[in-house]
Amino acid sequence: MLDNSVMIGKPATNVTGFFIGKNIDKMISKELIASLVEETIQNTDLFLVDVKMKPNNVIEVYVDADSAVNIDQCVTISRFVESKMDRDVEDFELSVLSWGLSGALKMDRQLQKYVGKDVEVKSKELGKFQGKLASFNAEKVEIIPTPKKTSKKKSAEEPQNLMLDRKTTELKPAIIF
């Protein structure tokens, strides 16, 4: 359980956010927003990917799903979170967005959706390339590189699976036309 209590009589230092509620007993924070979103999406296939707190009280919530995220789900989350916040205390801007195809796959739940599918790989060791996500664990991702196109005279070599460090590798869904 999050502890959102405020110490009375102590000056606030390095506080990001603002107070909400009639009793001014909660401070808006990334953790508070995440908690409200989690409350909204429990018992669904949706999951929270990230909460970004930006200057001028701009809050961006990114969600993903085991299936797909639709606009109605984003609206429901937004309305629930906004209903728990008090604009009279301080104004804010809230956006609830699908993580989408352009975002890096960060969470195990996202990676699981893409096992066996094409991904775009950006690795510090090997640069950018495409391949299939074969497997992953806490430290590594296994990629089967897409063979480079060769002339008809040369036969393409069977690509070797690559084990890459998750900390230095970014994966995104590949968009293939």
C-alpha positions in Angstrom: 0.0 0.0 0.0 1.3 3.4 -0.9 1.9 5.9 1.9 0.8 9.3 0.7 0.7 11.1 4.0 2.0 14.6 4.4 4.1 15.7 7.4 2.3 18.8 8.9 4.6 21.6 10.0 7.6 20.5 7.9 8.5 22.5 4.8 8.2 20.6 1.6 11.5 20.2 -0.3 12.0 18.6 -3.7 8.3 17.9 -4.0 7.0 17.2 -7.5 3.3 17.4 -8.0 0.4 18.9 -6.1 -2.2 18.1 -3.5 -5.5 16.6 -4.2 -8.6 15.9 -2.2 -10.5 17.9 0.4 -8.3 17.0 3.3 -5.1 17.7 1.4 -3.8 14.3 2.7 -2.6 13.0 -0.6 0.1 14.3 -2.9 -0.1 13.6 -6.6 2.8 11.5 -7.7 3.7 8.9 -10.3 3.0 6.2 -7.7 -0.5 7.6 -6.9 -1.4 7.8 -10.6 -0.1 4.2 -11.1 -2.1 3.0 -8.2 -5.3 4.6 -9.5 -4.7 3.1 -13.0 -4.0 -0.3 -11.5 -7.3 -0.1 -9.6 -9.1 0.7 -12.8 -7.6 -2.1 -14.9 -7.7 -4.9 -12.4 -9.6 -8.0 -13.7 -8.9 -7.0 -17.4 -6.1 -7.9 -19.8 -4.8 -4.4 -19.6 -1.6 -3.5 -17.8 0.3 -0.3 -17.0 3.5 0.2 -18.9 4.5 3.7 -17.8 3.4 7.0 -16.1 5.3 10.1 -17.2 5.0 13.2 -15.1 6.0 16.3 -17.3 6.3 20.0 -16.5 3.1 22.1 -16.1 1.2 19.2 -14.6 1.1 17.1 -17.7 0.5 13.5 -16.9 0.9 10.7 -19.5 -0.3 7.2 -18.7 0.7 4.4 -21.1 -1.2 1.1 -21.1 -0.9 -2.1 -23.1 -3.0 -5.3 -23.2 -2.5 -9.0 -23.9 -5.0 -8.5 -26.8 -5.4 -4.9 -27.9 -6.1 -1.5 -26.3 -9.1 0.4 -27.6 -10.2 4.1 -27.2 -13.0 3.2 -24.9 -10.7 1.6 -22.4 -8.4 4.7 -22.4 -11.4 6.9 -21.8 -12.6 4.7 -18.9 -9.2 4.9 -17.3 -8.9 8.6 -17.8 -12.3 9.3 -16.3 -11.6 7.1 -13.3 -8.3 8.8 -12.5 -9.7 12.3 -13.1 -12.6 11.5 -10.7 -10.1 10.9 -7.9 -8.3 14.2 -8.5 -9.3 17.8 -7.6 -8.8 20.3 -10.4 -9.9 23.1 -7.9 -6.7 22.5 -6.0 -4.5 22.6 -9.0 -5.1 22.1 -12.7 -3.5 19.3 -14.7 -3.6 17.6 -18.1 -4.1 13.8 -18.2 -3.6 11.7 -21.3 -4.2 7.9 -21.3 -2.5 6.3 -24.3 -1.9 2.9 -25.8 1.8 2.0 -25.7 1.4 1.2 -29.5 3.7 -0.1 -32.1 6.3 2.7 -31.8 7.2 2.1 -28.1 10.0 -0.2 -27.0 8.9 -3.5 -25.5 9.9 -3.1 -21.8 7.9 -5.5 -19.8 7.9 -9.3 -19.7 4.2 -9.2 -20.5 4.9 -7.2 -23.6 7.8 -9.4 -24.7 5.6 -12.5 -24.2 3.1 -11.2 -26.8 6.0 -11.0 -29.3 7.6 -14.4 -28.9 7.8 -15.8 -32.4 7.0 -12.5 -34.0 9.1 -10.0 -36.0 10.8 -7.3 -34.0 13.1 -4.4 -34.7 16.3 -4.7 -32.7 18.6 -1.9 -31.6 21.7 -3.3 -29.9 24.7 -1.4 -28.6 26.9 -4.4 -29.8 25.3 -5.0 -33.2 23.4 -1.9 -34.2 19.9 -2.0 -35.8 18.5 -5.1 -37.5 15.3 -7.2 -37.7 14.6 -10.7 -36.5 12.1 -12.9 -34.6 12.0 -12.9 -30.8 12.7 -16.5 -29.9 12.7 -16.3 -26.1 13.7 -14.1 -23.2 14.5 -14.2 -19.5 15.4 -11.6 -16.9 18.8 -10.8 -18.4 18.7 -11.8 -22.1 16.6 -11.9 -25.2 17.1 -14.5 -27.9 16.7 -13.2 -31.4 16.7 -15.1 -34.7 18.0 -12.5 -37.2 16.1 -12.1 -40.5 18.5 -13.3 -43.2 19.8 -10.6 -45.5 18.6 -10.8 -49.1 21.2 -12.3 -51.4 21.5 -12.8 -55.1 20.1 -15.9 -56.8 23.6 -17.3 -57.3 24.5 -17.1 -53.6 22.4 -19.1 -51.1 21.7 -17.3 -47.8 23.3 -18.8 -44.7 21.0 -20.0 -41.9 21.1 -17.2 -39.3 22.5 -18.0 -35.9 20.4 -17.1 -32.9 21.7 -14.2 -30.9 21.6 -13.9 -27.1 21.5 -10.2 -26.3 21.6 -8.3 -22.9 18.2 -6.8 -22.2 19.8 -3.8 -20.5 21.6 -2.8 -23.7 19.1 -3.9 -26.3 15.8 -2.2 -27.3 13.1 -4.2 -29.1 10.1 -2.8 -30.9 7.4 -4.5 -32.9 8.5 -4.7 -36.5 6.3 -3.1 -39.1 6.7 -5.1 -42.3 5.0 -4.1 -45.5 
